[in-house]
């Protein structure tokens, strides 16, 4: 059940917590990469290789939910395995991975959901090298003003797909859209991306005392 505080804060209402993690993973998969010329399956792997080579990254994002709800914030990434998404106020949501686990937290309600990183799509996308494999590429389209790559894998994403949209002139990412099992779209636009930045280790610290000490079912 989605808490009213989360709903009022502009937090996109997704099918479940796993779907939210999936959206986060998709966001990282397409962050501001140069786009090379390609044949279909080689294209996605080249993008993944470029992304894998970027060891640290930070920037801003705006997210649009399936009902038109909007929120934004900042993201931080460090390979292997670390990330943080801070949603801007009034949203209280945080997503943190420390290389072993991923937590989705509501800082206002002091509630946290904990997942092993290895059980989420983030383990693939935060690896030292991202091996997409041909089975991930469902479609590639090249048009005069837009290059689109659709990725999906039932073993990782279920029946969901991720659509990455790039500007073919300057090779920059325009946006990504995730279509969930209910055929609902959540889109993210990114901007002010910086690669190769130095990030404080505390950015990726999970507050385990709060996670394990929270009250359940109250």
Buried (B, 14 or more C-beta within 10 A) or exposed (E): EEBEBBEEBBBBBBBEEBBBBBBBBBBBBBBBBEBEEBEBBBBBBBBBBBBBEBBBBBBBBBBBBBEEBEBBBBBBBBBEBBBBBBBBEEBBBBBBBBBEBBBBBBBBEBBBBBBEBEEBBBBBBBBEEBEBEEEBBBEBEBEEEEBBBBBBBEEBBBEBBBBBBBEBEEBBBBBBBBBBEEEBEBBBBBEEBEBEBEBEEEBBEBBEEBBEEBEEEE
